[in-house]
Amino acid sequence: MGKLNWGVPAGLITIAVLLTAGAYAGLEVLPESTHYQGSQIQGNYRIDFAVYDTQGGNEFAAQGFVAPGEGRYTYVYQLFNISGAANFGIEYFQISGISQGAVSNQSQIGSADDLAGGIAAEDAYFDASLTKGAWEFENGTLIVGKHSAFLVISSNNDWAAGGYTIDRSSEFPVPGGDGNEVPEPMTLLLLGMGGFGLLGSRRSR
């Protein structure tokens, strides 16, 4: 099991992931979102993400996928472990910096079968403060050439941009640098303090 990295600034998302650029470079599984969607590639790894608005076009639910818990917005992430040494398996995917109050209980984090052979996480949970979340992939199941199932959070809070961190077996964590951003639930209070400048366009893919 990977060691979670809690040492990140408040307001950022930290995601432990593995991604790549080879055979999976053209594979897209997430339903298209009219609210927000994007993808980040760092080295050998890729993360796709989308935010669906249940009141403004919930394409995730329309395709038959079910989000955990309740909330207006559905955050979905998907990891692609595309190239590198065969023993580099994703150990966990972590987001850190969810705004206080953006989620209220453990039922709002989980996963969904992507119907495309995605590897399911062994466990999904928030920390005690409900500001950090993680999905664990044990025993090296998410190896090179594989991708994850949909990793899902529900929240009544809309998104702001945050960074991510990649962690994997047989290597040290690799932090996401400037320009590597994924959506995270953010409170209206924090948005009013400057988060609107992070929103940008609805579609970045």
MARBAKOL-797356 format. One line per field, with one value per residue: residue number from 1; x, y, z of N, C-alpha, C, CB in turn; residue in one letter. Coordinates in steps of 0.001 Angstrom, whole numbers, plus 500000, padded with zeros to 6 digits. Glycine has a CB too. Layout:
N
resi <- c(NUM ...)
n.px <- c(X ...)
n.py <- c(Y ...)
n.pz <- c(Z ...)
ca.px <- c(X ...)
ca.py <- c(Y ...)
ca.pz <- c(Z ...)
c.px <- c(X ...)
c.py <- c(Y ...)
c.pz <- c(Z ...)
cb.px <- c(X ...)
cb.py <- c(Y ...)
cb.pz <- c(Z ...)
resn <- c(a ...)
END
This chain:
205
resi <- c(1 2 3 4 5 6 7 8 9 10 11 12 13 14 15 16 17 18 19 20 21 22 23 24 25 26 27 28 29 30 31 32 33 34 35 36 37 38 39 40 41 42 43 44 45 46 47 48 49 50 51 52 53 54 55 56 57 58 59 60 61 62 63 64 65 66 67 68 69 70 71 72 73 74 75 76 77 78 79 80 81 82 83 84 85 86 87 88 89 90 91 92 93 94 95 96 97 98 99 100 101 102 103 104 105 106 107 108 109 110 111 112 113 114 115 116 117 118 119 120 121 122 123 124 125 126 127 128 129 130 131 132 133 134 135 136 137 138 139 140 141 142 143 144 145 146 147 148 149 150 151 152 153 154 155 156 157 158 159 160 161 162 163 164 165 166 167 168 169 170 171 172 173 174 175 176 177 178 179 180 181 182 183 184 185 186 187 188 189 190 191 192 193 194 195 196 197 198 199 200 201 202 203 204 205)
n.px <- c(500830 500527 502002 500130 500330 500173 501144 500418 499530 496605 493577 494447 494245 495458 496488 497043 498404 498888 499934 500076 501486 501281 499753 497254 496766 494814 492440 489340 487056 485298 482012 481009 481038 478987 479442 482096 485257 488296 491817 494959 498371 501320 504502 504654 501985 498378 495556 492113 489287 486092 483329 480029 476846 473997 471741 471976 472458 473227 475249 476633 474884 472940 474069 473784 475393 476052 476385 478103 476465 474971 474519 474774 476769 478800 481888 484279 487022 489610 492200 495108 497523 500054 502674 506104 508154 507283 506565 505551 502955 499872 499303 497688 495187 494928 493181 493617 492783 490170 487537 486579 483570 482617 482084 480102 480003 481161 479814 479870 481974 483358 483234 482675 481794 483363 482605 484428 486506 487923 490038 488961 489007 490347 489571 487911 487890 487369 489447 489423 488713 487294 488404 490253 490665 490849 491594 492385 494590 495365 497969 499212 497427 496672 498355 500914 499526 496926 493806 491914 488712 485827 486385 484814 483263 480694 479223 477752 479001 480496 483282 486821 490139 492793 495956 497789 499164 501249 501525 503155 503908 507222 508453 509170 506817 505542 505211 502551 503153 503233 500460 499413 496384 493374 489824 488288 486047 484917 484278 481796 482625 485446 485679 484776 486924 488764 488780 487274 488895 490165 488471 488029 487371 484453 484981 487889 489028)
n.py <- c(498823 502232 505137 507747 511131 513782 516332 518881 522122 523829 523759 522612 519807 516602 513900 510511 508614 506730 507214 507273 507518 505872 503171 503797 506410 507402 506388 507022 506986 508121 509502 512255 515532 518376 520248 520336 519146 517309 516437 515199 514694 513260 512450 509019 508598 509082 511048 511240 513395 514567 516753 516496 518008 517591 519086 520326 518827 515850 513799 511559 510039 509676 507822 505570 505197 505190 507475 507663 508200 511448 514564 517601 517823 515609 514217 512717 510606 509052 506736 506023 503697 503546 503081 502030 500367 496951 496308 498565 499431 501148 502322 503889 506458 509772 512589 515779 518471 519150 521374 522355 521052 520574 517957 515636 513109 509641 508220 509530 508984 506716 504154 503233 500774 500950 499690 498966 497321 498427 498612 497911 499806 498725 499891 502853 506077 508915 511073 511759 514446 514921 516205 515113 512531 509099 506392 503034 500717 497577 495069 495386 495496 497400 497590 498329 499098 498857 500355 502350 501744 503978 506590 508109 511015 512637 515848 518878 521098 523183 523105 523864 524478 522163 520684 517562 514459 511745 508393 505245 501725 500501 502906 506334 508904 511150 514489 516566 519244 522829 523788 521266 520287 519393 519034 519957 519746 522859 525323 527944 530189 530126 530308 532888 534253 534374 532139 532129 532937 530660 529114 529210 527884 525898 523522 521653 519685)
n.pz <- c(500000 499210 500741 502008 501060 503012 503101 501686 500351 501628 499782 497466 495276 495789 494017 493890 491466 488392 485086 481365 477948 475737 474235 475237 474664 472934 473920 475286 477876 479720 479957 477901 479241 479677 481540 482842 481753 481232 480739 481865 481193 482371 481913 481771 482295 482592 483500 483308 483696 484875 485575 486462 486277 488044 487737 485372 483065 483274 482162 483028 484679 482751 481060 482509 484753 488272 490866 494064 497242 497798 496052 494191 492232 490362 490588 488597 488105 486169 485803 483851 483268 481358 480220 480854 483384 483955 486562 487712 489337 489966 493185 494856 494523 495193 496463 497810 499777 499506 500074 503381 504488 501930 501341 503236 504437 504565 502625 500232 498552 496208 493686 490220 487848 484741 482465 480581 481174 483302 486204 489423 492464 495592 497963 499120 500545 502752 504773 508369 508594 506323 504146 502523 500152 499045 496825 496881 495350 495634 495892 493425 491207 489298 486840 484321 481176 481928 483052 485399 487019 487101 489339 491945 493342 495163 495541 496832 496046 493607 491256 491643 490398 491046 492090 491433 492691 491814 492731 493070 492982 493537 492971 493960 495067 492548 492187 490902 488690 487938 485976 485842 486515 488204 488748 491881 494711 495918 498387 498432 499842 499652 496909 496535 497477 495522 493943 491607 489562 488813 487379 484511 481238 480380 479108 478704 477300)
ca.px <- c(500000 501291 501876 499460 501098 499264 501846 500166 498825 495146 492999 494927 493943 496596 495972 498064 497994 499856 499411 501060 501176 501393 498584 496022 496734 493592 491282 488568 485948 484353 480977 481278 480341 478767 479781 483552 485953 489669 492766 496335 499395 502633 505384 504040 500685 497313 494332 490956 488377 484909 482362 478685 475868 472729 470670 472276 472926 474010 475548 477106 473690 472220 474692 473483 476327 475483 477344 477886 475910 474142 475148 474437 477866 479466 483293 484735 488426 490016 493652 495642 498917 500235 503981 507078 508518 506109 506187 505056 501511 499296 498955 496508 494866 494584 492914 493847 492484 488731 487141 485829 482132 482231 481464 479620 480126 481923 479022 479999 483132 483240 483661 481668 482313 483370 482134 485495 487602 488666 490379 488270 489798 490056 488950 487777 487545 487850 490058 488503 488259 486552 489067 491169 490049 491789 491186 493557 494724 496283 498569 499712 496455 496589 499691 501085 498599 495579 493238 491028 487286 485533 486590 483725 482878 479519 479293 476884 479872 481088 484708 487939 491284 493783 497048 497728 500405 501228 502289 503142 504818 508584 508979 508735 505756 505897 504204 502098 503726 502383 499751 498742 495256 492167 488791 488006 484946 485374 483171 481524 483444 486783 485557 484650 488218 489674 488696 486667 489960 490654 487454 488323 486294 483735 485555 489309 489513)
ca.py <- c(500000 503466 506039 508962 512351 514801 517607 519764 523333 523801 524237 521836 518390 515736 512647 509513 508057 506399 507505 507137 508119 504899 502596 504366 507846 507776 505764 507858 506185 508962 510182 513673 516417 519744 521148 520493 517911 517526 515338 515608 513673 513554 511314 507790 508400 510001 511079 511911 513821 515306 517130 516470 518777 516854 520019 521012 517914 514825 512751 510365 509261 509353 506625 504449 505099 505664 508124 507318 509244 512469 515851 518133 517626 514314 514298 511395 510550 507749 506657 505162 503309 503186 502541 501986 499020 496112 496202 499853 499405 502227 501860 504630 507735 510621 514011 516417 519883 519376 522400 521933 521103 520255 516637 515532 511777 508654 507635 510349 508557 505326 503892 502659 499989 501757 498816 498857 496561 499196 497928 498494 500080 497848 500666 504284 506697 510235 511118 512156 515822 514944 517125 514307 511281 508191 505087 502160 499584 496709 493892 495670 495124 498412 497528 498960 498583 498811 501620 502162 502013 505358 506931 509064 511773 513498 517053 519988 522219 523204 522800 524770 523693 521749 519866 516148 513723 510356 507445 503929 500744 500446 504240 507372 509747 512198 515546 517301 520580 523905 523433 519989 520631 518595 519710 519506 520504 524068 526047 529264 531157 530152 530822 534331 534824 534354 530901 532299 533078 529336 528314 529078 527435 524705 522350 521805 518558)
ca.pz <- c(500000 499169 501873 501599 501265 503516 503204 500560 500766 501616 498533 496324 495231 495536 493517 493663 490188 487345 483763 480296 476660 474658 473574 475751 474398 472248 474539 476185 478367 480452 479172 477705 480168 479234 482649 482827 481416 480819 480835 482113 480962 482938 481668 481276 482936 482217 484281 482724 484752 484449 486595 485899 487044 488005 487391 484124 482028 483963 481184 483737 485018 481518 480502 483390 485862 489528 491766 495468 498085 497182 495795 492874 491294 490366 490161 488162 487682 485638 485697 482807 483490 479954 479858 481928 483823 484153 487969 488207 489480 490768 494524 495294 493895 496339 496330 499104 499691 499370 501032 504557 504282 500558 501480 504609 505021 503792 501536 499026 497764 495783 492310 489340 486732 483517 481386 479575 481766 484294 487450 490574 493662 496721 499026 498874 501827 503147 506090 509434 508387 505062 503207 501709 499738 498382 496308 496981 494436 496362 495254 492083 490184 488248 486256 483015 480182 482500 483517 486543 486914 487422 490751 491978 494540 495040 496376 496463 495728 492279 491252 491390 489941 492026 491575 491793 492915 491354 493535 492447 493543 493006 492735 494883 494499 491598 492343 489732 488676 487442 484755 486036 487357 488150 489518 493241 495324 496596 498996 497865 500559 499064 495548 496637 497856 494380 493184 490295 488574 488448 486720 483099 480372 480807 478479 478424 476507)
c.px <- c(500875 501054 501268 500295 500163 499896 501661 499399 497318 494649 493496 494417 495247 496043 497127 497623 499165 499220 500463 500598 501136 500075 497284 495870 495431 492336 490618 487303 484892 483275 481301 480423 480184 479108 481290 484199 487370 490521 494143 497256 500687 503503 504614 502605 499673 496162 493277 490006 487202 484082 481005 477729 474517 471555 470904 472785 473824 474268 476041 475926 472931 472778 474515 474430 475741 476585 477065 477262 475031 474939 474830 475499 478517 480862 483760 486161 488698 491506 494063 497129 499410 501589 504926 507385 507270 505637 505706 503534 501035 498890 497777 496377 494326 494240 492994 493632 491028 488319 486354 484339 481680 481678 481118 479774 480809 481140 479211 481242 482968 483752 482504 482361 482233 482907 483157 486717 488428 488866 489707 489243 489374 489310 488898 487297 488021 488588 489032 487939 487421 487103 490085 490462 491037 491078 492444 493466 495789 496818 498943 498747 496397 497960 499724 500187 497171 495109 492236 489567 487066 485654 485770 483552 481621 479658 478257 477686 480471 482612 485591 489132 492227 494854 496876 499125 500227 502074 502140 504090 506157 509160 508482 507604 506318 504846 503810 502622 502743 501739 499072 497600 494100 491110 488631 486826 485478 484169 483004 482357 484821 486739 485483 485947 489228 489584 488087 487717 490490 489698 487701 487124 485659 484377 487030 489855 489743)
c.py <- c(501241 504298 507339 510177 513459 516182 518496 520977 523160 524353 523509 520423 517649 514386 511694 508642 507489 506598 507255 507644 507129 504460 503233 505846 508276 507203 506737 507109 507040 509525 511673 514521 517806 520743 521403 519140 518231 516291 515918 514431 514145 512323 510144 507592 509451 509904 511846 512279 514576 515641 517218 517193 518087 517766 520693 520107 516846 513647 511464 509457 508827 508110 505400 504274 505762 506239 507716 508485 510205 513752 516308 517798 516258 514483 512898 511505 509145 507769 505661 504943 502726 502585 502622 500548 498233 496074 497533 499832 500580 501661 502619 505927 508624 512037 514622 517909 520155 520390 521804 522114 520764 518840 516456 514158 510820 508061 508371 510027 507080 505155 503297 501907 500827 500971 498671 498161 497315 498439 498648 498743 499129 498589 502130 504940 508136 510106 511659 513558 515993 515984 516409 513004 510413 506938 504221 501001 498668 495598 494126 495370 496120 498593 498251 498280 498506 500219 501328 502216 503498 505564 508182 509714 512575 514681 518058 521195 522069 523176 524050 523892 523357 520889 518402 515571 512289 509507 506061 502992 500844 501814 505194 508177 510808 513300 516156 518723 521626 523472 522089 520204 519676 519302 519116 520303 521677 524815 527414 530338 531267 530654 532342 535021 534715 533111 531062 532442 531753 528605 528140 528608 526186 523439 522571 520677 518981)
c.pz <- c(500000 500409 501401 501965 501700 503477 501993 501047 500714 500291 497308 496421 495040 495140 493295 492511 489412 485987 482684 478969 475512 474076 474025 475427 473745 472866 475503 476571 479050 479523 479051 478640 479563 480333 482709 482572 480982 480994 481093 481851 481601 482762 481077 481721 482522 483204 483511 483853 484148 485676 485915 486840 486928 487647 486042 483021 482611 483032 481837 484075 483767 480842 481410 484555 487111 490407 493205 496223 497311 496990 494385 491837 491480 489778 489804 487633 487134 485339 484620 483068 482175 479623 481039 482302 484213 485607 488548 488217 490311 492118 495116 494518 495012 495912 497718 498958 499368 500436 502196 504295 502880 500438 502946 505236 504052 502623 500215 498205 497420 494369 491535 488221 485458 482293 480261 480167 482777 485587 488619 491715 494770 497822 498608 500158 501879 504473 507094 509224 507116 504085 502322 501360 498988 497904 496287 495989 495023 495470 493793 490965 489029 487609 484912 481990 480659 482849 484627 486115 487167 488930 491015 493352 494212 495978 495908 496011 494339 492399 491203 491028 491087 491386 491929 491990 492447 492288 492927 493173 492832 492650 493815 494247 493564 491701 491011 489793 488190 486127 484836 487012 487131 488986 490907 493784 496139 497159 498354 498547 499922 497628 495563 496984 496715 493537 491812 489208 488096 487513 485232 482304 480902 480254 478230 477589 475078)
cb.px <- c(499055 500940 503240 498079 501864 498836 503298 499391 499235 494560 493274 496459 492928 497540 495170 498328 497299 500367 498922 501448 502168 502115 498529 495954 497899 493672 491684 488232 486452 485096 479581 481023 481093 477322 479290 484066 485207 490263 492759 496512 499595 502531 506076 504842 500840 496823 494570 490247 489110 484072 482748 478217 475788 472469 470533 473269 473662 473286 476584 477872 472769 472276 476174 473471 477674 474742 477283 479207 477013 472893 476664 474248 478906 478647 484204 483786 489403 489209 494266 495405 499070 500027 504567 506576 509504 506403 507360 505586 501057 498076 500146 496574 493820 495731 491522 495273 493353 487917 486314 486268 481643 483422 482413 478202 478749 482375 477552 480017 484470 481793 484885 480733 481523 484759 480832 485886 488486 487964 491923 487130 489635 491345 489722 486795 488148 486675 491350 489203 489452 485082 489760 492526 488829 492938 490518 493699 495101 495594 497619 500937 495090 496066 500138 502563 499032 495547 492560 491303 486465 484126 488128 482447 484043 478221 480711 475989 480978 480620 485029 488250 492039 493120 498370 496980 500817 501743 501820 503518 504238 508611 508577 509917 504958 505995 504721 500562 504953 503197 500688 499729 494818 492418 487478 489257 484092 486185 483389 480041 483571 487415 484317 483627 488762 491058 487916 485753 491080 490884 486116 489463 486793 482281 484833 490079 488529)
cb.py <- c(499998 504262 506285 509052 512752 514469 517367 519034 524500 524610 525675 521847 518053 515631 512854 508673 509104 504949 508947 505736 509173 503718 501118 504167 508241 507355 504472 509225 505129 510107 509983 514069 516499 519929 520559 521102 517138 518662 514468 516134 513393 513965 510889 506626 508409 509712 511711 511009 514699 514493 518488 515013 520256 516180 521073 522068 518674 514350 513246 510758 510076 510527 506880 503217 505745 504523 509664 506906 510000 512733 515770 519636 518728 513255 514924 510805 510896 507388 506264 505777 502271 504379 503288 502758 499083 494716 495689 501034 498096 502883 501986 504917 507572 510654 514278 516115 520522 518030 523475 522731 522436 520424 515482 515917 511236 507542 507633 511800 508805 504853 502944 503751 498654 502305 499350 500256 496083 500486 497871 497578 501555 497253 500500 504571 505905 511255 511996 512087 516746 515222 518248 514032 511549 507815 505197 501619 500048 496112 492726 494912 494994 499758 496067 498899 497248 497906 502401 503221 501139 505749 507156 508386 512720 512715 517679 520367 522342 524451 521912 525700 524445 520997 520367 515356 513766 510241 507455 504027 499319 499572 504744 508296 510416 511638 516634 517291 520603 525216 523442 518895 522060 517139 519653 519666 519587 524977 526192 529599 530767 528760 530233 534676 534124 534508 529910 533504 533883 528508 528932 528135 527203 524783 522022 521899 517391)
cb.pz <- c(501200 497935 502547 502235 499986 504931 503416 499439 499895 502801 498379 496247 494101 496780 492222 494933 489367 487495 483697 480151 476356 475136 473826 477231 473517 470843 475267 475533 479321 481152 479820 476249 481505 478789 483988 484163 480309 481585 479546 483560 479435 484445 482960 481711 484437 480795 485670 481658 485787 483418 487294 485651 486544 489355 488473 484373 480936 485240 480200 485030 485929 480556 480262 482611 485490 490262 491623 496130 498759 498029 496005 492950 491461 489566 491280 487073 488879 484361 487043 481395 484690 479114 478654 483143 485009 483684 488779 487334 490108 490048 495436 496798 492700 497334 495665 499638 498666 499513 500337 505811 504626 499628 500968 504656 505416 504700 501907 499402 498540 495880 492273 488773 486571 483270 480822 479039 480708 484576 487650 491042 494113 497273 500361 497691 502988 503259 506076 510773 508331 505332 503973 502464 498878 499326 494862 498412 492967 497581 495343 491852 490806 488814 486087 482565 479747 483755 482346 487613 487916 486921 491097 491569 495024 495342 496336 497627 496765 491488 490082 492642 488853 493165 492105 490718 494409 489891 495020 490967 493427 491792 491339 495270 495614 490132 493266 489634 487816 487253 483604 486552 487097 488655 488784 494161 496220 495631 500500 497985 502035 499114 494853 497651 499105 494847 493942 490292 489137 489691 486930 482898 478975 480373 477175 479697 476557)
resn <- c(m g k l n w g v p a g l i t i a v l l t a g a y a g l e v l p e s t h y q g s q i q g n y r i d f a v y d t q g g n e f a a q g f v a p g e g r y t y v y q l f n i s g a a n f g i e y f q i s g i s q g a v s n q s q i g s a d d l a g g i a a e d a y f d a s l t k g a w e f e n g t l i v g k h s a f l v i s s n n d w a a g g y t i d r s s e f p v p g g d g n e v p e p m t l l l l g m g g f g l l g s r r s r)
END
